Amino acid sequence: MYKFRFNNIENTSQYEELIKEFLQPFQYEITAEEHADFIYNFSGDKEDVKRQLFRDLVNATGKRPRWGILTGIRPVKLAGEIADRGLDPSEFLKNHYLVEESKADLAAEILDYQRKVIGKPDRNSLSMYLGIPFCPTRCLYCSFTSNQVSNSEIERYLEALHREIAFAAAAVNESKFHLESVYFGGGTPTTLNANQLELLLQEVSKGFDLSKLKEFTVEAGRPDTIDRDKLAVLRAYGVDRISINPQTMKEHTLELIGRRHSVKDVYRAFEAAKDIGFEIINTDLIAGLPEETFEDFTRSVNEIMSLGASNITLHTLAVKRASRLKEIDENFNYRDEELREQMLDWAHETLREKGFKPYYLYRQKHTSGNTENTGFCKDDKVSAYNIRIMEEAQSILALGAGGISKIFFSEENRLERVANVSNYEIYIKRLDEMLDRKRKGFFIETEEKTC
């Protein structure tokens, strides 16, 4: 076991996050003992300590994580801040943060592409997230707000959500703000039936001015929740981007992770979506699912490309504390790290050869191989919402259980969060409190910010 001592540092959590990229929890200890394997003296520069820690860990383990000393989830945002200071983001990431050249170049490339295609957000624009915290089943790796409930419970939730939508719409209409993008997430929004979806979309379109909207996304997510009636409703109300997310195209893996749909369902969902007129379809795939080989992953990527997805988001499996996978295998994310990198390297190269460009990127904690999640698109069909949520330069209005609204203060380059409770039953009971939180914490603040 390696022992680390940090002198003159009370909170060592950020250094421990870096240690975890090299070592499993049972392999290290942070100690106050005099005799430690590695001793660091803080003299005012946290990143200098991290650089020395990183070099020591490389020498001790032989591993060299590609993202260097970066443990945050938004490398492209950091690249933007570096560029805005008049510096070369790729060179700075390599030299200051010890990021491997290929990853530093990727972050800089995505930043440049985002700014050319979509630019910076208008000062008075908002993105809106609307959460549907229900799924047919709970996936093995899932840590999101996801419930399996009866239709009567869904109806109770929607009644409360309609109230929050009406409240938020009135407040936005009285303000200087307009919506740039709308994103229905979850859970799985298409867990709702066609009538429930239509009533929800009616509430949104009736309440909000959608004339300046650049994008309206609904995560159809589970192929087994998609049918032609639901898709027709979405198109009728202006939804122009959906996600069909199998995560893999291997039947055995689908069963193993608890998806309860077939590969045929994916083909059927794509065919129906194209027939009804959806030109922008995103598909999520995960590298590193249990028992999957390199060949399994490459087959999934090739099949999804053959179906005609215009957006493909490559995820690396992250083992979160709240997931069932964490309970089954606490150290799963440390296994086969090189395989995950090989999968992603192949996918990046292959997607580029087929005309896809990387347009957004983020990282997660507890990710196998300490890699990243990258969104690719064809024909500049980027997702405005995905870019905005990662660059953190726009206020986000979030409705529903688990929604976290964020107010952006451009002068200080900071966010303030106003959260709804994540439990849908508590959300229903305490809806008046949620509305009051938004009134005081979001709408008053955003108005004052633009005055």
C-alpha positions as CSV (number, residue, x, y, z in Angstrom):
1,M,0.0,0.0,0.0
2,Y,1.2,3.5,-0.9
3,K,1.0,6.2,1.8
4,F,0.6,9.9,0.8
5,R,1.0,12.8,3.1
6,F,0.0,16.4,2.2
7,N,1.4,19.1,4.5
8,N,-0.5,22.4,4.9
9,I,-3.5,21.0,3.0
10,E,-6.8,20.5,4.9
11,N,-9.0,19.3,2.1
12,T,-7.2,16.6,0.1
13,S,-10.2,15.4,-2.0
14,Q,-9.0,16.9,-5.3
15,Y,-5.6,15.1,-4.9
16,E,-7.3,11.9,-4.0
17,E,-9.4,12.1,-7.2
18,L,-6.1,12.1,-9.1
19,I,-4.7,9.2,-7.1
20,K,-7.8,7.2,-7.9
21,E,-6.9,7.4,-11.6
22,F,-3.9,5.3,-10.9
23,L,-4.7,3.2,-7.8
24,Q,-7.7,1.3,-6.4
25,P,-8.9,2.3,-2.9
26,F,-7.2,-0.6,-1.2
27,Q,-3.9,0.3,-2.7
28,Y,-3.3,3.7,-1.1
29,E,-3.8,5.6,2.1
30,I,-3.7,9.4,2.9
31,T,-2.0,9.7,6.2
32,A,-0.6,12.2,8.7
33,E,2.2,9.8,9.6
34,E,5.8,11.1,9.4
35,H,7.0,8.3,7.3
36,A,5.0,8.2,4.1
37,D,6.0,7.0,0.6
38,F,5.1,10.4,-0.9
39,I,5.2,13.8,0.9
40,Y,3.9,17.0,-0.6
41,N,4.3,20.5,0.8
42,F,1.7,23.1,-0.3
43,S,3.2,26.4,-1.1
44,G,0.2,28.1,-2.7
45,D,0.0,26.4,-6.1
46,K,-2.5,23.4,-6.1
47,E,-1.6,22.5,-9.7
48,D,2.1,22.4,-9.0
49,V,1.3,19.8,-6.3
50,K,-0.8,17.8,-8.7
51,R,1.9,17.8,-11.4
52,Q,4.4,16.4,-8.9
53,L,1.8,13.9,-7.6
54,F,1.1,12.9,-11.2
55,R,4.8,12.3,-12.1
56,D,5.3,10.3,-8.9
57,L,2.3,8.1,-9.7
58,V,3.5,7.6,-13.3
59,N,6.9,6.4,-12.0
60,A,5.4,4.2,-9.3
61,T,2.7,2.5,-11.4
62,G,3.8,2.7,-15.0
63,K,0.4,4.1,-15.9
64,R,0.0,7.5,-17.6
65,P,-3.7,8.7,-17.8
66,R,-4.2,10.6,-21.0
67,W,-6.0,13.5,-19.4
68,G,-3.0,14.4,-17.2
69,I,-3.8,16.1,-14.0
70,L,-7.3,17.0,-15.1
71,T,-10.0,15.4,-13.0
72,G,-12.9,17.8,-13.8
73,I,-15.6,16.8,-16.3
74,R,-15.4,19.8,-18.7
75,P,-12.1,19.9,-20.6
76,V,-13.6,21.8,-23.6
77,K,-14.8,24.6,-21.2
78,L,-11.3,24.8,-19.8
79,A,-9.9,25.0,-23.3
80,G,-12.3,27.9,-24.0
81,E,-11.1,29.8,-21.0
82,I,-7.5,29.3,-22.1
83,A,-8.3,30.5,-25.6
84,D,-10.1,33.5,-24.3
85,R,-6.8,34.5,-22.5
86,G,-5.1,34.6,-25.9
87,L,-3.2,31.3,-25.4
88,D,-3.1,28.1,-27.5
89,P,-5.4,25.7,-25.7
90,S,-3.8,22.5,-26.9
91,E,-0.3,23.6,-26.0
92,F,-1.4,24.9,-22.6
93,L,-3.3,21.6,-21.8
94,K,-0.2,19.6,-22.7
95,N,2.4,21.7,-20.8
96,H,0.4,22.9,-17.8
97,Y,-2.0,20.1,-17.2
98,L,0.2,17.3,-18.7
99,V,-2.6,16.2,-21.0
100,E,-1.6,13.7,-23.7
101,E,-1.2,15.4,-27.1
102,S,-4.1,13.5,-28.8
103,K,-6.6,14.5,-26.0
104,A,-5.3,18.1,-25.9
105,D,-5.8,18.4,-29.6
106,L,-9.2,16.8,-29.4
107,A,-10.4,19.4,-26.8
108,A,-9.1,22.3,-28.9
109,E,-10.6,20.9,-32.1
110,I,-14.0,20.5,-30.5
111,L,-13.9,24.1,-29.0
112,D,-13.0,25.5,-32.5
113,Y,-15.8,23.5,-34.1
114,Q,-18.4,24.6,-31.5
115,R,-17.5,28.3,-31.9
116,K,-17.7,28.1,-35.7
117,V,-21.0,26.1,-35.9
118,I,-23.1,27.5,-33.0
119,G,-21.1,30.3,-31.4
120,K,-21.5,31.7,-28.0
121,P,-25.0,31.9,-26.5
122,D,-27.1,35.1,-26.7
123,R,-27.0,37.0,-23.4
124,N,-30.8,36.7,-22.9
125,S,-31.2,33.1,-24.1
126,L,-32.1,30.1,-21.9
127,S,-32.0,26.3,-22.4
128,M,-34.8,24.4,-20.8
129,Y,-34.6,20.8,-19.4
130,L,-37.7,18.9,-18.6
131,G,-37.3,15.7,-16.6
132,I,-39.4,12.5,-16.9
133,P,-38.1,10.3,-14.1
134,F,-39.5,7.0,-15.3
135,C,-38.2,4.0,-17.2
136,P,-39.5,0.5,-18.1
137,T,-36.7,-1.1,-16.2
138,R,-33.5,0.1,-14.4
139,C,-30.2,-0.7,-16.2
140,L,-27.4,-2.4,-14.3
141,Y,-25.1,0.7,-14.5
142,C,-27.8,3.4,-14.0
143,S,-27.5,6.1,-11.3
144,F,-30.0,8.5,-12.7
145,T,-33.5,9.4,-11.4
146,S,-35.4,6.4,-12.8
147,N,-38.5,4.8,-11.4
148,Q,-40.7,1.9,-12.5
149,V,-44.3,2.9,-11.5
150,S,-47.9,2.5,-12.5
151,N,-49.7,4.7,-15.0
152,S,-51.7,6.4,-12.1
153,E,-48.4,7.5,-10.5
154,I,-47.2,8.9,-13.8
155,E,-50.5,10.8,-14.1
156,R,-50.0,12.3,-10.6
157,Y,-46.5,13.4,-11.6
158,L,-47.6,15.0,-14.8
159,E,-50.3,17.0,-13.1
160,A,-47.6,18.5,-10.9
161,L,-45.2,19.0,-13.8
162,H,-47.9,20.8,-15.8
163,R,-48.3,23.2,-12.9
164,E,-44.5,23.9,-12.9
165,I,-44.5,24.4,-16.7
166,A,-47.3,27.0,-16.5
167,F,-45.5,28.8,-13.7
168,A,-42.2,28.9,-15.5
169,A,-43.7,29.9,-18.8
170,A,-45.4,32.9,-17.2
171,A,-42.2,33.9,-15.5
172,V,-40.1,33.6,-18.7
173,N,-42.7,35.5,-20.7
174,E,-42.5,38.4,-18.3
175,S,-38.7,38.4,-18.5
176,K,-36.2,39.4,-21.1
177,F,-35.3,35.8,-21.8
178,H,-36.1,33.5,-24.7
179,L,-35.6,29.8,-25.2
180,E,-32.8,28.6,-27.4
181,S,-33.2,24.9,-26.9
182,V,-35.6,22.5,-25.1
183,Y,-34.5,19.1,-24.0
184,F,-36.8,16.3,-22.5
185,G,-34.7,13.9,-20.6
186,G,-35.0,11.4,-17.8
187,G,-35.5,8.6,-17.2
188,T,-37.1,7.9,-20.5
189,P,-39.7,10.5,-21.7
190,T,-41.3,8.0,-24.1
191,T,-42.3,5.9,-21.1
192,L,-45.3,8.2,-21.3
193,N,-48.1,7.1,-23.7
194,A,-49.0,9.1,-26.8
195,N,-51.8,11.1,-25.1
196,Q,-49.6,12.0,-22.1
197,L,-46.9,13.2,-24.4
198,E,-49.3,15.3,-26.4
199,L,-50.8,17.0,-23.3
200,L,-47.2,17.7,-22.1
201,L,-46.2,19.2,-25.4
202,Q,-49.4,21.2,-25.6
203,E,-48.5,22.7,-22.2
204,V,-45.0,23.6,-23.3
205,S,-46.1,25.1,-26.7
206,K,-49.0,26.9,-25.2
207,G,-47.0,28.5,-22.4
208,F,-43.6,29.3,-24.0
209,D,-42.7,31.3,-27.1
210,L,-40.8,28.8,-29.2
211,S,-40.2,31.1,-32.2
212,K,-36.4,31.5,-31.5
213,L,-35.9,27.8,-30.7
214,K,-32.8,26.3,-32.4
215,E,-33.5,22.8,-31.2
216,F,-36.2,20.6,-29.6
217,T,-34.9,17.3,-28.3
218,V,-36.7,14.4,-26.7
219,E,-34.8,11.3,-25.5
220,A,-36.8,8.5,-26.9
221,G,-34.1,6.4,-25.3
222,R,-35.4,2.8,-24.9
223,P,-36.4,1.4,-28.3
224,D,-39.2,-0.6,-26.6
225,T,-40.9,2.6,-25.6
226,I,-41.1,4.0,-29.2
227,D,-44.1,3.6,-31.5
228,R,-45.4,5.4,-34.5
229,D,-48.1,7.2,-32.5
230,K,-45.6,8.7,-30.1
231,L,-43.2,9.7,-32.8
232,A,-46.0,11.4,-34.8
233,V,-47.0,13.4,-31.7
234,L,-43.4,14.6,-31.2
235,R,-43.1,15.7,-34.8
236,A,-46.5,17.5,-34.8
237,Y,-45.3,19.7,-31.9
238,G,-41.9,20.6,-33.4
239,V,-39.6,18.1,-31.9
240,D,-36.7,17.9,-34.4
241,R,-34.2,15.7,-32.6
242,I,-34.6,12.4,-30.8
243,S,-32.3,9.9,-29.2
244,I,-32.7,6.1,-29.7
245,N,-30.2,4.6,-27.3
246,P,-29.6,0.9,-27.3
247,Q,-26.1,1.3,-25.7
248,T,-25.1,-2.0,-27.5
249,M,-26.3,-4.1,-30.4
250,K,-25.5,-7.4,-28.8
251,E,-28.6,-9.3,-27.6
252,H,-26.8,-11.0,-24.6
253,T,-25.5,-7.7,-23.3
254,L,-28.9,-6.2,-23.5
255,E,-30.3,-9.0,-21.3
256,L,-27.3,-8.7,-18.9
257,I,-27.7,-5.0,-18.3
258,G,-31.5,-5.2,-17.9
259,R,-32.6,-3.4,-21.1
260,R,-35.4,-5.8,-22.0
261,H,-35.5,-4.9,-25.6
262,S,-34.1,-6.6,-28.7
263,V,-31.8,-5.5,-31.5
264,K,-34.8,-5.8,-33.8
265,D,-36.5,-3.2,-31.7
266,V,-33.7,-0.8,-32.5
267,Y,-34.1,-1.4,-36.3
268,R,-37.9,-1.0,-36.0
269,A,-37.5,2.3,-34.0
270,F,-35.1,3.8,-36.6
271,E,-37.3,2.8,-39.5
272,A,-40.4,4.4,-37.8
273,A,-38.5,7.6,-36.9
274,K,-37.2,8.1,-40.5
275,D,-40.7,7.4,-42.0
276,I,-42.2,10.0,-39.8
277,G,-39.6,12.6,-40.8
278,F,-36.9,12.8,-38.1
279,E,-33.7,13.8,-39.7
280,I,-31.6,14.1,-36.5
281,I,-31.4,10.9,-34.6
282,N,-28.8,10.5,-31.8
283,T,-27.7,7.1,-30.6
284,D,-25.7,6.4,-27.4
285,L,-23.2,3.5,-27.3
286,I,-21.2,2.4,-24.3
287,A,-17.6,1.1,-24.4
288,G,-16.8,-1.3,-21.6
289,L,-20.1,-3.0,-20.9
290,P,-19.8,-6.3,-19.0
291,E,-18.5,-9.2,-21.0
292,E,-18.2,-7.3,-24.2
293,T,-15.2,-7.8,-26.5
294,F,-13.5,-5.3,-28.9
295,E,-15.4,-7.1,-31.7
296,D,-18.7,-6.7,-30.0
297,F,-18.2,-2.9,-29.6
298,T,-17.0,-2.4,-33.2
299,R,-20.0,-4.4,-34.5
300,S,-22.4,-2.1,-32.5
301,V,-20.8,1.1,-34.0
302,N,-20.9,-0.3,-37.5
303,E,-24.6,-1.3,-37.2
304,I,-25.6,2.1,-35.8
305,M,-23.8,3.9,-38.6
306,S,-25.6,1.6,-41.1
307,L,-29.0,2.6,-39.6
308,G,-28.2,6.3,-40.5
309,A,-27.8,8.0,-37.1
310,S,-26.7,11.6,-37.6
311,N,-25.4,11.9,-34.0
312,I,-23.5,9.2,-32.2
313,T,-22.4,9.6,-28.7
314,L,-19.6,7.4,-27.4
315,H,-19.7,6.8,-23.7
316,T,-17.3,4.9,-21.5
317,L,-19.0,2.8,-18.8
318,A,-18.9,4.7,-15.4
319,V,-19.5,2.7,-12.3
320,K,-21.5,5.0,-10.0
321,R,-22.2,4.5,-6.3
322,A,-26.0,4.4,-6.9
323,S,-25.8,1.7,-9.6
324,R,-26.5,-2.0,-9.2
325,L,-23.2,-2.7,-10.9
326,K,-21.3,-1.0,-8.1
327,E,-23.0,-3.4,-5.6
328,I,-22.1,-6.5,-7.7
329,D,-18.5,-5.5,-8.6
330,E,-17.1,-2.5,-6.7
331,N,-13.9,-2.4,-8.8
332,F,-15.4,-3.0,-12.2
333,N,-14.2,0.3,-13.6
334,Y,-10.5,-0.7,-13.0
335,R,-10.7,-3.8,-15.1
336,D,-9.7,-3.9,-18.8
337,E,-8.7,-0.3,-19.0
338,E,-6.6,-0.8,-22.1
339,L,-9.5,-2.4,-23.9
340,R,-11.7,0.6,-23.3
341,E,-9.1,2.9,-24.8
342,Q,-8.7,0.6,-27.8
343,M,-12.5,0.6,-28.3
344,L,-12.7,4.4,-28.2
345,D,-9.6,5.0,-30.4
346,W,-11.0,2.7,-33.1
347,A,-14.4,4.4,-32.9
348,H,-13.0,7.9,-33.1
349,E,-10.9,7.0,-36.2
350,T,-13.8,5.1,-37.9
351,L,-16.4,7.8,-37.3
352,R,-14.1,10.4,-38.7
353,E,-13.5,8.3,-41.8
354,K,-17.3,8.1,-42.3
355,G,-17.8,11.9,-42.1
356,F,-18.6,12.4,-38.5
357,K,-17.0,15.2,-36.5
358,P,-16.6,15.4,-32.7
359,Y,-18.7,18.3,-31.4
360,Y,-18.9,17.9,-27.6
361,L,-17.1,16.1,-24.9
362,Y,-17.3,15.5,-21.1
363,R,-15.7,13.3,-18.5
364,Q,-17.2,11.4,-15.6
365,K,-15.8,10.1,-12.3
366,H,-15.4,6.4,-11.9
367,T,-15.0,5.8,-15.6
368,S,-13.3,2.7,-16.8
369,G,-9.9,3.7,-18.2
370,N,-10.4,7.4,-17.1
371,T,-11.4,8.2,-20.6
372,E,-14.2,10.5,-21.9
373,N,-17.6,10.7,-23.5
374,T,-17.7,12.3,-27.0
375,G,-20.6,13.3,-29.2
376,F,-20.1,13.0,-33.0
377,C,-22.3,14.5,-35.7
378,K,-22.7,14.6,-39.4
379,D,-23.4,17.6,-41.5
380,D,-22.9,20.1,-38.6
381,K,-26.0,18.7,-36.9
382,V,-24.8,19.5,-33.4
383,S,-26.9,19.5,-30.3
384,A,-27.2,23.0,-28.9
385,Y,-28.3,21.8,-25.5
386,N,-25.4,19.4,-25.1
387,I,-22.9,22.1,-26.0
388,R,-24.5,24.7,-23.6
389,I,-24.8,22.3,-20.6
390,M,-21.1,21.5,-20.9
391,E,-19.7,25.0,-21.6
392,E,-21.7,26.5,-18.7
393,A,-22.1,29.9,-20.3
394,Q,-25.9,30.1,-20.4
395,S,-28.6,29.8,-17.8
396,I,-30.5,26.5,-17.7
397,L,-34.1,26.3,-16.6
398,A,-34.8,22.8,-15.3
399,L,-38.3,21.5,-14.6
400,G,-39.5,18.3,-13.0
401,A,-38.1,16.0,-10.3
402,G,-34.3,16.1,-10.2
403,G,-34.1,19.2,-12.3
404,I,-31.2,21.5,-11.4
405,S,-31.6,25.0,-12.8
406,K,-28.4,27.0,-13.3
407,I,-28.1,30.8,-13.4
408,F,-25.0,32.0,-15.3
409,F,-23.3,35.2,-14.1
410,S,-21.2,36.2,-17.1
411,E,-19.2,39.0,-15.4
412,E,-18.0,36.5,-12.8
413,N,-18.0,33.4,-15.0
414,R,-19.9,31.4,-12.4
415,L,-23.1,29.5,-11.9
416,E,-25.7,29.4,-9.1
417,R,-27.9,26.3,-8.8
418,V,-31.5,26.0,-7.9
419,A,-32.5,22.4,-7.4
420,N,-35.8,20.5,-7.4
421,V,-35.9,17.4,-5.2
422,S,-35.1,14.2,-7.1
423,N,-37.7,11.9,-5.6
424,Y,-40.8,12.3,-7.7
425,E,-43.2,11.7,-4.8
426,I,-41.6,14.4,-2.7
427,Y,-41.6,16.7,-5.7
428,I,-45.4,16.3,-6.0
429,K,-45.9,16.9,-2.3
430,R,-43.6,19.9,-2.1
431,L,-44.3,21.4,-5.5
432,D,-45.3,24.8,-4.0
433,E,-41.9,24.9,-2.4
434,M,-40.2,24.1,-5.7
435,L,-42.0,27.0,-7.4
436,D,-41.1,29.3,-4.6
437,R,-37.4,28.3,-5.0
438,K,-37.5,29.1,-8.6
439,R,-39.3,32.4,-8.1
440,K,-36.7,33.6,-5.6
441,G,-33.6,31.8,-6.6
442,F,-33.9,31.7,-10.4
443,F,-36.3,34.3,-11.9
444,I,-35.5,37.2,-9.5
445,E,-31.7,36.4,-9.9
446,T,-31.9,36.2,-13.7
447,E,-33.8,39.4,-14.0
448,E,-31.3,41.3,-11.7
449,K,-28.4,39.8,-13.7
450,T,-29.6,41.4,-17.0
451,C,-30.7,44.8,-15.5
